[in-house]
């Protein structure tokens, strides 16, 4: 479950968040107030050596 810090909207990661490509990551934006909630590695992108870059968010 992800929560928007600004407006309180909540939804599962697979829910209604707006996904926006950002380099090797995807930003998840709130559909209500457009605040960026988290950035996650793109599933189709890998670093050299086949290891995905992991990003952490306090809402994980």
N, C-alpha and C positions, 0 to 999 in steps of 0.2 A: 504494500500500500504506500502510495506517495501522497504527501500533503503539501499544499501551497502555503508558503509562509505569509503571503500578503493577504489573501482573501479567504483562506480556510478550505478551499476546494480539496476534495480527496477522491482518489480513484486508484485501482490497481495499476501497476506498471503497463499492463496490456490495455488499460482503459482508454479514456478519451483525451489523453494528453496530446498536444500538437508536437510532432517529431520534426526536427529541423537538422539537416546535415551540418556538421561543423568540423571540417578536416577529417581525422580518423575517428571522430566521435559523432554521436547524435545527441542534440540538446532536446530535453523534454520541457515544453512550455505549457503553462496553465491555459486551458481553453477559455477560462473566465476572464482573467486579468492579464494574461500573456507574460507572467513572470517565468523566467527560466528556473526550473526546479532542480534538475540534475543533468549531467552529461554522462553518457554511457558509451563504451567502445562500440564501434560499428561491428556487426557480426561478420561482415564480408571483408574486413580489413585486418591484417595481422602484421606485427613487427617482424623484421628479419629473424629467422630461426623458428618461425611458426608460433611464437608466443603472443597472445593478445595483451594489449596494454590495459590494465585494470584501473578504473577510476572509482573513487569512493565518495559517498555522500552521507551526511549525517542522517538522512531519512531512510537509509538502507536497512 
